[in-house]
Amino acid sequence: MALGAVLFALLGSLLLAGSATAGNSFAGAFQMEEYLKFPPVFLYDDFEDCRRWYRDDDYHHYDHTVLERGVCVPKCQDAIIQNATESGLDRLSREDMIHRCISAEITPHYALSVSNDIRIRHCYSRSTERIPYDWLDVLFFVVAAAIIALVVGSTVYDLHQQVKQNFPDDYFSRSSKQAHQRLLTAFSLPRNIRRLKEPIHTQTRVDLACFEAFRFVQTFRVIFLHVTIAHLKIPQRNPEYLEQLQHGASLQTFIAEFQNYVQTFFTIGGMLMAINFLDHVRKNPTFRLAYFGERLLNRLCRLVPTYALMMLLEASVMRHLIDGPFGEQFIGESAENCQRWWWANLLFVNNYIAWDRPCFIPSWYLATDLQLFVFGLAIMMLFWKWPSTRRYIFGAIFLYSVIIPAVAYLLTNITPVMTVDMKDTEQYIRGQRFQSVLYFPFHQNTGIYFIGMLAGIVYHHYRDQRKELFKVAAFRQLAQFSGLLYVFSIASVSWVVSNLSWLPAICLAAYASAFKLSWGLFNTVLLLALALLHRHHWIKMALSHPIFRVLGKLGYSVYLLHFTVIVQVYGREKAPIFSNEQIVTGYTVEVLFFSYIFGTILCVLVELPTGAALKELLEPSTPRKPSINQVHTAPEPLSGSGAGSTTPAAANTPVPAPEAPVMSSASESR
């Protein structure tokens, strides 16, 4: 009866309102303030909240002493005024109003008092709804317009030259002998699309083409990792789902293995850098110190333009897409970090400086990878100048790589492997000291890169007699040891994480070193064995499929762009989200799809053409063979023995693909 009386009163009110405004339009009579005074037509108690009452177990990993609320300030103010029992409420500050509204929700239901310490992240109002454009936006639009003009002009010129030559079939695969024409066609769209599917011309590129499959798989896993971290950051409707997962052995193992993703790239990078260097020395035995600067400049020319453009995009235009309560936490935070710490990123020191204030989540890797490249190249230069030092330097680096993770563990209060602290999700779990001590620093990853360099030297030695390596007892024993070490590390990590409180510190220190080196060592043995397999072996043929070459060339652009996609996807949400396996998978698929779509555009319009143009402008003029990518291939034919070949694709993901400086052949420095 009570319900019927309410409905009857509501209907009567609406009829009276309708008769009073007869003859006027509905839009003119409708008043949102009056409408909001009525009870909601549809209102359900939260289903998942109700389901929690039937559960016996509850694990708390978020900081449950800190509550996060999204408060509509006008609604809060109206509620305070309606329930006012004292004067002077119009002089309440925004913080006081919000405190009273939250207290009105918490205190009666949970018998808890709310602290006066309130942190307001961001408030939307008419004044903040639209972010004004500034010089950063103008700069981005000017740069974007210049890129589009270059692409259009270069494409038109290239097509005109094609017409003048009567449309030869291989026109876009050939490079002009004249330097000015190569420069004018650097931004040609069909020519850069052709670079994405460049065929393999050398035996070494055939040997190492299978690496692209490894790079793609690890790129996918990195994207999934970063989606997971962003998913932890956004407010949850069912936080206990993520908290309960922390107790499972599978998730503990999965989290600990996060650090192994980038180690694949480090080992590939070290291996390919060594192969490139040894190829150069074989063709140019006279020591030249200038080679070091040439290689470093070549690499920076490939990395910096695309990197700088993405930072400018993140710091300018992307912030205008902020919409909803989480936009500032994701998009706004990234834009602010790019504006403040752009110099640390462009100087490639952001793995030590502002590592906890990332412009992009993965940007630390670019700094560490470049530092490792400089380190590895310097070591190889020492070997070139003083070959007798090789044994001592390798011995010292190996000893250092084994000891330094253990020493770092003993000197700091960290876990021996990566874990997730739910209280740190606001900072993308970067508040954990494990990341700043054992994960990001260059000096903690030299061992992985060093192992890759050794593998490159071994490959260079055995590629003309590839079957001989598999007969070497030491190699077989190393393969068995590395496999057992990796299996042991993965199988034991959950037990170790669950028993940190009583395990001896010295044992945990040894475990930290073993776990850090286990995948790098095992992965390098796998890559070396694959590189020396016969090109027609079915495993090698599957991993060398042309699709992986294309995906590998997109790796750098996708790596740079995927975080921008992540913050846009999560920043668009308007309320706490419900989490389960299917939903996280859905977010991952969406981010992966758009990352590769926009990554392809970025690669074709910016990465490949700027690399080609800068190469023409900065490198000395030399006679060239008629191949669009000859600077990335050696004169050795595919049917050759491989002794004079050069490396194939890019050194590692986040480093540009086959055209990347890390993977460039010896002819790049001429």
C-alpha positions as CSV (number, residue, x, y, z in Angstrom):
1,M,0.0,0.0,0.0
2,A,2.8,2.4,0.8
3,L,4.4,1.7,-2.5
4,G,1.1,2.4,-4.3
5,A,0.6,5.7,-2.4
6,V,4.1,6.9,-3.4
7,L,3.5,6.0,-7.1
8,F,0.1,7.7,-6.9
9,A,1.6,10.8,-5.5
10,L,4.4,10.8,-8.1
11,L,1.9,10.4,-10.9
12,G,-0.3,13.2,-9.5
13,S,2.6,15.5,-9.3
14,L,3.6,14.8,-12.9
15,L,0.0,15.4,-14.1
16,L,-0.2,18.7,-12.2
17,A,3.2,19.7,-13.6
18,G,2.0,18.8,-17.0
19,S,-1.3,20.8,-16.8
20,A,0.5,23.8,-15.4
21,T,2.8,23.9,-18.4
22,A,0.2,23.2,-21.1
23,G,1.0,24.9,-24.3
24,N,4.8,25.0,-23.5
25,S,7.4,22.7,-25.0
26,F,8.6,19.8,-22.8
27,A,12.2,21.1,-23.0
28,G,11.1,24.5,-21.6
29,A,9.1,23.0,-18.7
30,F,11.6,20.3,-17.8
31,Q,13.8,21.2,-14.8
32,M,16.6,18.8,-14.0
33,E,16.9,20.1,-10.4
34,E,13.3,19.2,-9.7
35,Y,13.6,15.9,-11.6
36,L,16.5,14.8,-9.4
37,K,14.4,15.2,-6.3
38,F,12.3,12.2,-7.2
39,P,13.4,8.7,-6.3
40,P,15.2,6.8,-9.1
41,V,12.8,4.8,-11.2
42,F,15.2,1.8,-11.3
43,L,17.5,1.0,-8.4
44,Y,19.1,-2.4,-7.6
45,D,21.4,-3.2,-4.8
46,D,24.8,-4.2,-6.3
47,F,24.6,-7.9,-7.2
48,E,28.3,-8.6,-6.6
49,D,28.2,-6.6,-3.3
50,C,25.3,-8.9,-2.2
51,R,27.2,-12.0,-3.3
52,R,30.1,-11.1,-0.9
53,W,27.8,-11.8,2.0
54,Y,27.8,-15.5,1.1
55,R,31.6,-15.8,1.0
56,D,33.6,-17.0,4.0
57,D,37.0,-16.0,2.8
58,D,38.3,-12.4,2.3
59,Y,41.8,-11.4,1.7
60,H,42.9,-7.8,2.0
61,H,45.8,-6.5,0.0
62,Y,44.6,-3.1,-0.8
63,D,45.1,-0.5,2.0
64,H,41.6,-0.7,3.5
65,T,42.3,2.2,5.8
66,V,42.3,4.4,2.7
67,L,38.9,4.8,1.0
68,E,38.5,6.3,-2.5
69,R,35.2,8.0,-3.3
70,G,34.0,9.9,-6.3
71,V,31.8,12.7,-5.0
72,C,29.4,14.9,-7.0
73,V,30.0,18.3,-5.3
74,P,26.7,20.0,-6.2
75,K,24.8,16.9,-5.0
76,C,26.8,16.8,-1.8
77,Q,26.3,20.5,-1.2
78,D,22.5,20.2,-1.7
79,A,22.4,17.3,0.7
80,I,24.2,19.2,3.4
81,I,21.9,22.2,3.0
82,Q,18.8,20.1,3.2
83,N,20.1,18.3,6.4
84,A,21.5,21.5,8.0
85,T,21.3,21.9,11.7
86,E,23.7,24.7,12.1
87,S,24.4,28.1,10.4
88,G,27.4,29.1,8.3
89,L,27.2,26.1,6.0
90,D,27.6,28.4,2.9
91,R,31.2,29.1,4.1
92,L,32.3,25.5,4.1
93,S,35.3,24.7,2.0
94,R,35.1,22.0,-0.7
95,E,37.2,19.7,1.5
96,D,34.8,20.2,4.4
97,M,31.8,19.5,2.3
98,I,33.3,16.3,0.8
99,H,34.3,15.2,4.3
100,R,30.8,15.6,5.6
101,C,29.3,13.7,2.7
102,I,31.6,10.8,3.0
103,S,31.2,10.7,6.7
104,A,27.4,10.6,6.2
105,E,27.9,7.5,4.1
106,I,30.5,5.7,6.2
107,T,29.7,6.5,9.9
108,P,26.1,5.3,10.1
109,H,26.7,2.1,8.1
110,Y,30.1,1.0,9.4
111,A,30.5,2.8,12.7
112,L,33.8,4.3,11.6
113,S,35.0,7.9,11.7
114,V,36.5,9.5,8.6
115,S,39.9,11.3,9.0
116,N,40.1,15.0,8.0
117,D,43.0,14.2,5.8
118,I,41.3,14.2,2.4
119,R,43.3,14.2,-0.8
120,I,41.3,15.6,-3.8
121,R,42.9,14.3,-7.0
122,H,40.8,16.3,-9.5
123,C,37.5,18.1,-9.6
124,Y,35.6,18.6,-12.8
125,S,33.6,21.9,-13.2
126,R,32.7,24.3,-16.0
127,S,36.1,25.9,-15.7
128,T,38.1,22.6,-15.9
129,E,35.9,20.8,-18.4
130,R,37.9,22.2,-21.3
131,I,41.7,22.4,-21.1
132,P,42.9,25.4,-23.0
133,Y,45.3,24.9,-25.9
134,D,48.9,26.1,-25.4
135,W,52.2,26.2,-27.3
136,L,52.8,22.5,-26.9
137,D,49.6,21.8,-28.8
138,V,50.6,24.3,-31.5
139,L,54.1,22.7,-31.7
140,F,52.5,19.2,-32.1
141,F,50.2,20.3,-34.9
142,V,53.0,22.0,-36.7
143,V,55.2,18.9,-36.5
144,A,52.3,16.7,-37.6
145,A,51.5,19.0,-40.5
146,A,55.1,19.0,-41.6
147,I,55.2,15.1,-41.5
148,I,52.1,14.9,-43.6
149,A,53.4,17.4,-46.1
150,L,56.7,15.5,-46.3
151,V,54.9,12.2,-46.9
152,V,52.6,13.7,-49.6
153,G,55.4,15.5,-51.3
154,S,57.8,12.6,-51.2
155,T,55.1,10.1,-52.4
156,V,54.1,12.4,-55.4
157,Y,57.8,12.8,-56.3
158,D,58.4,9.0,-56.1
159,L,55.3,8.2,-58.2
160,H,56.4,10.8,-60.8
161,Q,59.9,9.1,-61.0
162,Q,58.2,5.7,-61.4
163,V,56.2,7.1,-64.4
164,K,59.4,8.5,-66.0
165,Q,60.9,5.0,-65.7
166,N,57.9,3.3,-67.3
167,F,56.7,1.5,-64.2
168,P,59.4,-1.1,-63.6
169,D,58.2,-4.0,-61.5
170,D,60.9,-3.6,-58.9
171,Y,60.9,0.2,-58.7
172,F,60.1,0.6,-55.0
173,S,62.6,-2.1,-54.0
174,R,65.5,-0.2,-55.7
175,S,67.4,2.7,-54.2
176,S,68.6,5.5,-56.4
177,K,72.3,5.9,-57.0
178,Q,71.9,9.7,-56.5
179,A,71.9,10.9,-52.8
180,H,69.4,13.7,-53.4
181,Q,66.9,11.3,-54.9
182,R,67.2,8.9,-52.0
183,L,66.6,11.8,-49.6
184,L,63.6,13.1,-51.6
185,T,62.0,9.6,-51.6
186,A,62.7,8.9,-47.9
187,F,59.1,9.7,-46.9
188,S,57.5,8.0,-49.8
189,L,54.5,6.0,-48.5
190,P,54.7,3.1,-51.0
191,R,58.5,2.8,-50.5
192,N,58.1,2.7,-46.7
193,I,55.3,0.1,-46.9
194,R,57.7,-1.9,-49.1
195,R,60.3,-1.7,-46.3
196,L,57.9,-3.4,-44.0
197,K,57.9,-6.6,-46.1
198,E,61.5,-6.4,-47.2
199,P,62.8,-9.9,-48.4
200,I,65.8,-11.5,-46.8
201,H,69.0,-11.3,-48.8
202,T,71.7,-12.8,-46.7
203,Q,72.4,-16.1,-44.9
204,T,72.8,-14.5,-41.5
205,R,69.5,-12.7,-41.9
206,V,68.0,-16.1,-42.7
207,D,69.7,-17.6,-39.6
208,L,68.4,-14.9,-37.3
209,A,64.9,-14.2,-38.8
210,C,63.4,-16.6,-36.2
211,F,64.3,-14.1,-33.5
212,E,61.4,-11.9,-34.7
213,A,58.9,-14.5,-33.4
214,F,60.5,-14.3,-30.0
215,R,60.3,-10.6,-30.1
216,F,56.7,-10.5,-31.0
217,V,55.7,-13.0,-28.3
218,Q,57.5,-11.0,-25.7
219,T,56.0,-7.7,-27.0
220,F,52.5,-9.3,-26.6
221,R,53.4,-10.3,-23.1
222,V,54.7,-6.9,-22.2
223,I,51.5,-5.3,-23.4
224,F,49.5,-7.8,-21.4
225,L,51.7,-7.0,-18.4
226,H,51.1,-3.2,-18.7
227,V,47.4,-3.7,-19.2
228,T,47.3,-5.8,-16.0
229,I,49.2,-3.0,-14.1
230,A,46.7,-0.4,-15.4
231,H,43.8,-2.7,-14.5
232,L,45.1,-2.8,-10.9
233,K,45.3,1.0,-10.8
234,I,41.6,1.7,-11.8
235,P,39.0,1.5,-9.0
236,Q,37.4,-2.0,-8.7
237,R,33.8,-3.0,-8.0
238,N,35.1,-6.3,-6.7
239,P,38.5,-5.7,-5.3
240,E,38.5,-9.0,-3.4
241,Y,38.8,-10.8,-6.8
242,L,42.3,-9.3,-7.3
243,E,43.2,-9.7,-3.7
244,Q,42.4,-13.4,-3.6
245,L,44.4,-14.0,-6.7
246,Q,47.5,-12.9,-4.9
247,H,47.4,-16.1,-2.9
248,G,47.5,-18.5,-5.9
249,A,50.8,-20.1,-6.8
250,S,50.1,-19.5,-10.5
251,L,49.7,-15.7,-10.1
252,Q,52.8,-15.5,-7.9
253,T,54.8,-17.3,-10.5
254,F,53.3,-15.2,-13.3
255,I,54.2,-12.0,-11.5
256,A,57.7,-13.1,-10.6
257,E,58.3,-14.0,-14.3
258,F,57.5,-10.4,-15.4
259,Q,61.2,-9.5,-15.3
260,N,62.0,-12.2,-17.8
261,Y,60.1,-10.4,-20.6
262,V,62.6,-7.7,-21.2
263,Q,65.5,-10.1,-20.7
264,T,64.6,-11.7,-24.0
265,F,65.2,-8.3,-25.7
266,F,68.4,-7.7,-23.8
267,T,69.9,-11.1,-24.8
268,I,68.9,-10.6,-28.4
269,G,70.3,-7.1,-28.4
270,G,73.7,-8.3,-27.0
271,M,73.9,-11.1,-29.4
272,L,73.1,-9.0,-32.5
273,M,75.4,-6.2,-31.4
274,A,78.3,-8.6,-31.2
275,I,77.5,-10.2,-34.6
276,N,77.4,-6.7,-36.2
277,F,80.6,-5.7,-34.6
278,L,82.5,-8.9,-35.6
279,D,81.2,-8.6,-39.2
280,H,82.6,-5.0,-39.3
281,V,86.0,-6.1,-37.9
282,R,86.2,-8.9,-40.4
283,K,85.7,-6.5,-43.3
284,N,87.6,-3.6,-41.7
285,P,90.4,-5.0,-39.6
286,T,92.1,-1.7,-38.9
287,F,91.0,-0.2,-35.6
288,R,89.0,3.0,-35.8
289,L,87.8,4.8,-32.7
290,A,85.3,6.8,-34.8
291,Y,83.3,3.6,-35.3
292,F,82.0,3.8,-31.8
293,G,80.6,7.3,-32.4
294,E,79.1,6.3,-35.8
295,R,77.2,3.4,-34.3
296,L,75.9,5.4,-31.4
297,L,74.8,8.3,-33.7
298,N,73.2,5.8,-36.0
299,R,71.2,4.3,-33.2
300,L,70.1,7.7,-31.8
301,C,68.9,8.8,-35.2
302,R,66.5,5.8,-35.2
303,L,65.4,6.1,-31.6
304,V,65.0,9.8,-30.9
305,P,62.6,11.2,-33.6
306,T,59.8,8.8,-33.0
307,Y,60.4,8.9,-29.2
308,A,60.3,12.7,-29.1
309,L,57.1,12.8,-31.2
310,M,55.3,10.4,-28.9
311,M,56.4,12.4,-25.8
312,L,55.1,15.6,-27.5
313,L,51.8,13.9,-28.3
314,E,51.4,12.6,-24.8
315,A,52.2,16.0,-23.3
316,S,49.9,18.0,-25.6
317,V,47.0,16.6,-27.5
318,M,46.2,13.6,-25.4
319,R,45.4,15.6,-22.3
320,H,42.4,17.2,-24.2
321,L,40.9,13.7,-24.3
322,I,40.5,13.6,-20.6
323,D,36.8,12.8,-19.8
324,G,35.4,11.2,-16.7
325,P,36.6,10.6,-13.1
326,F,39.7,8.6,-14.1
327,G,41.0,10.6,-17.0
328,E,43.2,12.7,-14.8
329,Q,44.6,9.6,-13.0
330,F,45.7,8.1,-16.3
331,I,45.9,10.6,-19.1
332,G,46.6,13.7,-17.0
333,E,49.3,12.0,-14.9
334,S,51.1,10.8,-18.0
335,A,50.9,14.2,-19.7
336,E,52.2,15.9,-16.6
337,N,55.2,13.5,-16.3
338,C,56.1,14.0,-20.0
339,Q,56.0,17.8,-19.6
340,R,58.2,17.7,-16.4
341,W,60.6,14.9,-17.1
342,W,61.0,14.9,-20.9
343,W,64.7,15.8,-20.6
344,A,65.4,12.7,-18.5
345,N,63.8,10.6,-21.2
346,L,65.6,12.2,-24.2
347,L,68.9,11.9,-22.3
348,F,68.0,8.2,-21.7
349,V,68.7,8.4,-17.9
350,N,65.0,7.9,-16.8
351,N,65.8,4.4,-15.4
352,Y,67.7,6.3,-12.6
353,I,66.1,9.7,-12.6
354,A,62.3,10.0,-12.2
355,W,61.8,6.3,-12.7
356,D,58.7,6.5,-10.5
357,R,57.2,9.3,-12.6
358,P,57.1,7.7,-16.0
359,C,56.2,9.5,-19.1
360,F,55.4,6.1,-20.5
361,I,55.4,2.9,-18.3
362,P,58.0,1.2,-20.5
363,S,60.3,4.2,-21.2
364,W,62.8,3.0,-18.6
365,Y,63.6,0.1,-20.9
366,L,64.8,2.4,-23.7
367,A,67.3,4.1,-21.3
368,T,68.6,0.8,-20.0
369,D,68.9,-0.7,-23.4
370,L,70.8,2.2,-24.8
371,Q,73.2,2.2,-21.8
372,L,73.7,-1.6,-22.3
373,F,74.4,-1.0,-26.0
374,V,77.0,1.6,-25.2
375,F,78.5,-0.7,-22.6
376,G,78.6,-3.7,-24.9
377,L,80.0,-1.6,-27.8
378,A,82.8,-0.2,-25.6
379,I,83.7,-3.7,-24.5
380,M,83.9,-4.9,-28.1
381,M,86.1,-1.9,-28.9
382,L,88.5,-2.9,-26.2
383,F,88.7,-6.4,-27.6
384,W,89.4,-4.9,-31.0
385,K,92.2,-2.7,-29.7
386,W,93.6,-5.1,-27.2
387,P,92.5,-8.7,-28.0
388,S,94.5,-10.1,-25.1
389,T,92.2,-8.5,-22.6
390,R,89.2,-10.5,-23.6
391,R,89.7,-13.3,-21.1
392,Y,90.1,-11.0,-18.1
393,I,87.3,-8.6,-19.1
394,F,84.8,-11.5,-19.7
395,G,85.8,-13.1,-16.4
396,A,85.3,-9.8,-14.5
397,I,81.9,-9.1,-16.1
398,F,80.7,-12.7,-15.4
399,L,81.7,-12.5,-11.8
400,Y,80.1,-9.1,-11.4
401,S,76.9,-10.2,-13.0
402,V,76.5,-13.1,-10.6
403,I,77.4,-11.2,-7.4
404,I,75.7,-7.8,-7.9
405,P,72.0,-8.9,-7.6
406,A,72.9,-10.8,-4.4
407,V,74.7,-7.8,-2.9
408,A,71.9,-5.5,-3.8
409,Y,69.4,-7.8,-2.1
410,L,71.5,-8.0,1.1
411,L,71.9,-4.2,1.3
412,T,68.3,-3.3,0.7
413,N,64.9,-4.3,2.1
414,I,63.4,-5.9,-1.0
415,T,62.0,-9.2,-2.2
416,P,64.3,-11.5,-4.2
417,V,61.8,-11.6,-7.1
418,M,59.0,-9.3,-8.4
419,T,55.8,-9.3,-6.4
420,V,52.7,-7.1,-6.5
421,D,51.8,-4.8,-3.6
422,M,48.2,-3.8,-4.1
423,K,48.7,-0.7,-1.9
424,D,51.1,0.6,-4.6
425,T,48.8,0.3,-7.6
426,E,48.3,4.0,-7.8
427,Q,51.9,4.4,-9.0
428,Y,51.7,1.4,-11.4
429,I,53.4,-0.7,-8.6
430,R,56.6,1.4,-9.0
431,G,56.7,2.2,-5.3
432,Q,58.2,-1.3,-4.8
433,R,62.0,-1.1,-4.2
434,F,62.5,-4.3,-6.2
435,Q,62.0,-2.4,-9.4
436,S,64.3,0.5,-8.6
437,V,67.0,-1.8,-7.2
438,L,67.0,-4.9,-9.3
439,Y,64.8,-4.3,-12.3
440,F,65.4,-0.9,-13.9
441,P,69.1,-0.1,-13.4
442,F,71.6,-0.7,-16.2
443,H,74.1,-2.1,-13.7
444,Q,71.7,-4.9,-12.8
445,N,71.2,-6.0,-16.4
446,T,74.7,-6.2,-17.7
447,G,74.9,-9.9,-17.0
448,I,71.9,-10.6,-19.3
449,Y,73.4,-8.4,-22.1
450,F,76.8,-9.9,-21.6
451,I,75.4,-13.5,-22.1
452,G,73.9,-12.3,-25.3
453,M,77.2,-10.9,-26.5
454,L,78.9,-14.2,-25.7
455,A,76.2,-16.0,-27.8
456,G,76.9,-13.6,-30.7
457,I,80.6,-14.4,-30.6
458,V,79.9,-18.1,-30.5
459,Y,77.5,-17.8,-33.5
460,H,80.0,-15.8,-35.5
461,H,82.6,-18.5,-34.8
462,Y,80.4,-21.5,-35.7
463,R,78.1,-20.3,-38.5
464,D,80.3,-21.7,-41.2
465,Q,80.4,-25.1,-39.3
466,R,77.1,-24.9,-37.5
467,K,76.8,-28.6,-36.8
468,E,80.1,-28.6,-34.8
469,L,78.7,-26.6,-31.9
470,F,76.1,-29.3,-31.1
471,K,78.9,-31.8,-30.8
472,V,80.7,-29.7,-28.2
473,A,80.2,-31.4,-24.7
474,A,80.5,-28.0,-22.9
475,F,77.6,-26.6,-25.0
476,R,75.4,-29.6,-24.3
477,Q,76.1,-29.4,-20.6
478,L,75.4,-25.7,-20.5
479,A,72.1,-26.3,-22.2
480,Q,71.1,-28.9,-19.6
481,F,72.3,-26.7,-16.7
482,S,70.4,-23.6,-18.0
483,G,67.2,-25.6,-18.6
484,L,67.3,-27.1,-15.1
485,L,68.1,-23.8,-13.5
486,Y,65.2,-22.1,-15.2
487,V,62.8,-24.9,-14.3
488,F,64.0,-24.9,-10.7
489,S,63.5,-21.1,-10.5
490,I,60.0,-21.1,-11.9
491,A,58.9,-24.2,-9.9
492,S,60.2,-22.8,-6.6
493,V,59.3,-19.1,-6.8
494,S,55.8,-19.4,-5.3
495,W,57.2,-21.4,-2.3
496,V,60.0,-18.8,-1.9
497,V,57.5,-15.9,-2.0
498,S,55.3,-17.6,0.6
499,N,58.2,-18.2,3.0
500,L,60.2,-15.0,2.8
501,S,59.8,-14.4,6.6
502,W,61.9,-17.3,7.8
503,L,64.3,-18.1,4.9
504,P,67.9,-17.0,5.5
505,A,69.0,-13.8,3.9
506,I,72.0,-15.4,2.3
507,C,69.9,-18.0,0.6
508,L,67.4,-15.4,-0.7
509,A,70.3,-13.4,-2.0
510,A,71.6,-16.4,-3.9
511,Y,68.1,-17.0,-5.2
512,A,67.8,-13.4,-6.4
513,S,70.9,-13.8,-8.6
514,A,69.9,-17.3,-9.8
515,F,66.4,-16.2,-10.8
516,K,67.6,-13.1,-12.5
517,L,70.1,-15.0,-14.7
518,S,68.1,-18.2,-15.2
519,W,65.9,-17.1,-18.1
520,G,68.5,-15.0,-19.7
521,L,70.9,-17.9,-19.8
522,F,68.3,-20.5,-21.0
523,N,66.8,-18.1,-23.5
524,T,70.2,-17.4,-25.0
525,V,71.0,-21.1,-25.4
526,L,67.7,-21.5,-27.2
527,L,68.3,-18.6,-29.5
528,L,71.9,-19.7,-30.3
529,A,70.7,-23.2,-31.1
530,L,67.9,-21.9,-33.3
531,A,70.3,-19.5,-35.1
532,L,72.5,-22.5,-36.1
533,L,69.7,-24.8,-37.1
534,H,69.4,-25.6,-40.8
535,R,67.2,-23.0,-42.5
536,H,64.8,-25.8,-43.6
537,H,64.2,-27.2,-40.2
538,W,60.4,-27.1,-39.5
539,I,60.8,-25.2,-36.2
540,K,63.0,-22.6,-37.8
541,M,60.7,-22.2,-40.8
542,A,57.7,-21.7,-38.5
543,L,59.4,-19.1,-36.4
544,S,60.8,-17.3,-39.5
545,H,57.4,-16.8,-41.2
546,P,57.3,-13.5,-43.0
547,I,54.5,-12.2,-40.8
548,F,56.9,-12.2,-37.9
549,R,59.3,-10.1,-39.9
550,V,56.6,-7.5,-40.4
551,L,55.5,-7.6,-36.8
552,G,59.1,-7.3,-35.7
553,K,59.6,-4.1,-37.7
554,L,56.5,-2.6,-36.1
555,G,57.9,-3.5,-32.6
556,Y,59.5,-0.2,-31.7
557,S,56.5,2.0,-32.8
558,V,54.1,-0.4,-31.1
559,Y,56.2,-0.4,-27.9
560,L,56.2,3.4,-27.8
561,L,52.5,3.8,-28.5
562,H,50.8,1.0,-26.5
563,F,51.0,2.9,-23.2
564,T,49.2,5.9,-24.8
565,V,46.5,3.4,-25.9
566,I,46.3,1.9,-22.4
567,V,45.8,5.2,-20.6
568,Q,43.1,6.3,-23.1
569,V,41.2,3.0,-22.8
570,Y,41.2,3.0,-19.0
571,G,40.9,6.8,-18.7
572,R,37.6,6.7,-20.5
573,E,35.8,4.7,-17.8
574,K,33.2,6.5,-15.8
575,A,32.9,4.2,-12.8
576,P,34.7,1.5,-10.9
577,I,34.9,-1.6,-13.1
578,F,34.1,-5.3,-12.4
579,S,37.0,-7.6,-12.9
580,N,37.4,-11.2,-14.1
581,E,39.5,-13.1,-16.5
582,Q,37.3,-12.3,-19.5
583,I,37.2,-8.6,-18.9
584,V,41.0,-8.3,-18.5
585,T,41.4,-10.3,-21.7
586,G,39.0,-8.0,-23.5
587,Y,41.0,-4.9,-22.4
588,T,44.2,-6.6,-23.6
589,V,42.7,-7.5,-27.0
590,E,41.5,-3.9,-27.4
591,V,44.8,-2.4,-26.5
592,L,46.7,-4.8,-28.7
593,F,44.5,-4.2,-31.7
594,F,44.8,-0.4,-31.5
595,S,48.5,-0.5,-30.6
596,Y,49.3,-2.3,-33.8
597,I,46.9,-0.2,-36.0
598,F,48.3,3.1,-34.8
599,G,51.8,1.6,-34.5
600,T,51.8,0.7,-38.2
601,I,50.9,4.3,-39.0
602,L,53.6,5.7,-36.8
603,C,56.2,3.3,-38.2
604,V,55.4,4.0,-41.9
605,L,55.0,7.8,-41.5
606,V,57.6,8.6,-38.9
607,E,60.0,5.8,-37.8
608,L,61.1,4.4,-41.2
609,P,61.2,7.7,-43.2
610,T,63.1,9.7,-40.5
611,G,65.6,6.9,-40.1
612,A,66.2,6.9,-43.9
613,A,66.4,10.7,-44.2
614,L,68.8,11.1,-41.3
615,K,71.0,8.3,-42.6
616,E,71.3,10.2,-45.9
617,L,72.0,13.5,-44.2
618,L,74.6,12.3,-41.6
619,E,76.5,9.5,-43.3
620,P,79.2,10.0,-45.8
621,S,78.2,9.5,-49.4
622,T,79.2,6.1,-50.8
623,P,78.4,4.1,-53.9
624,R,75.3,2.1,-53.5
625,K,73.8,-1.0,-54.9
626,P,70.3,-0.9,-56.3
627,S,68.5,-2.1,-53.2
628,I,66.0,-0.2,-51.1
629,N,67.5,-1.7,-47.9
630,Q,71.0,-2.3,-48.9
631,V,72.3,-0.5,-45.8
632,H,70.9,-3.3,-43.8
633,T,72.2,-6.2,-45.8
634,A,75.6,-7.5,-46.6
635,P,77.0,-8.1,-50.1
636,E,77.0,-11.9,-49.3
637,P,74.3,-13.7,-51.3
638,L,71.8,-15.9,-49.7
639,S,73.5,-19.0,-51.0
640,G,76.8,-18.1,-49.4
641,S,78.3,-19.7,-46.5
642,G,77.4,-17.0,-44.1
643,A,80.9,-16.0,-43.1
644,G,80.5,-12.5,-44.4
645,S,76.9,-11.9,-43.6
646,T,75.4,-9.2,-41.5
647,T,72.7,-9.2,-38.9
648,P,69.0,-9.1,-39.7
649,A,66.3,-7.3,-37.9
650,A,66.4,-4.9,-35.1
651,A,68.3,-5.7,-32.0
652,N,65.4,-5.9,-29.6
653,T,61.9,-4.6,-29.1
654,P,61.8,-1.4,-28.2
655,V,64.5,-0.9,-30.7
656,P,63.5,-0.3,-34.3
657,A,63.2,-3.3,-36.5
658,P,65.5,-4.5,-39.3
659,E,66.3,-0.9,-40.2
660,A,67.3,-0.3,-36.6
661,P,70.8,1.0,-35.9
662,V,71.4,-1.8,-33.5
663,M,70.8,-4.3,-36.2
664,S,72.6,-2.3,-38.9
665,S,75.2,-4.0,-40.9
666,A,78.9,-3.1,-41.2
667,S,78.1,-1.0,-44.3
668,E,76.2,1.4,-42.2
669,S,79.4,3.0,-40.8
670,R,81.0,3.6,-44.2
